[in-house]
Amino acid sequence: MFTVEEIKELKESLPKNGIHLIHNRTGISRPTIYKFFEAGDVKLPQMEKIWIDGWLVVKEYKEKRAKLKSHAQQVINFKA
C-alpha cells in the first residue's frame, strides 16, 4: 500500500518519541508500529491508523517547534 520510500520519509520526519506518540494515539502495540516502519507484514486497518496518526504527530511536532522558535525570537528581541 505504501512504498518503502514513503514509509522511510514518515519515519525520518517523526520526533524521537514518535513511535511512543503513535502508540498512545492509536493503541497499536509498539512492536507492530516498528514492524510497519521496517516494511513488515501489518494488517491494513493498522497500517492506515499508523500512517494517518504518524503524519498528525509530525504536523503537531512541527507546529509546536515553530511556536517555540517564535516565542524564543520574541524573548530575544524583547526590549524593556
Steps between C-alpha positions, in 0.01 A plus 500: 500500500777743591837501332819443694603858419174642637534302822863608533400865453240472776744325733767767446246780556386369839639646821718275716201380702280463190441125538384554857271785394343289225453217750324737743273639227404171335535235768695289250790315661846647455636175348231523231590864434868409473405215265314751280808723480717202411258418214374190679164333462240713681122483455351769276284673767804529727717626213247775428483606865878509534533695175235762581593547864869499415459798270280672761782456753745654250265792435450569872875471561579755228229738623623478859860552390404806293308644794797449732737661250265796465480539876878478534541767231257728686697455823829574325360813333320622814597851603401620844 
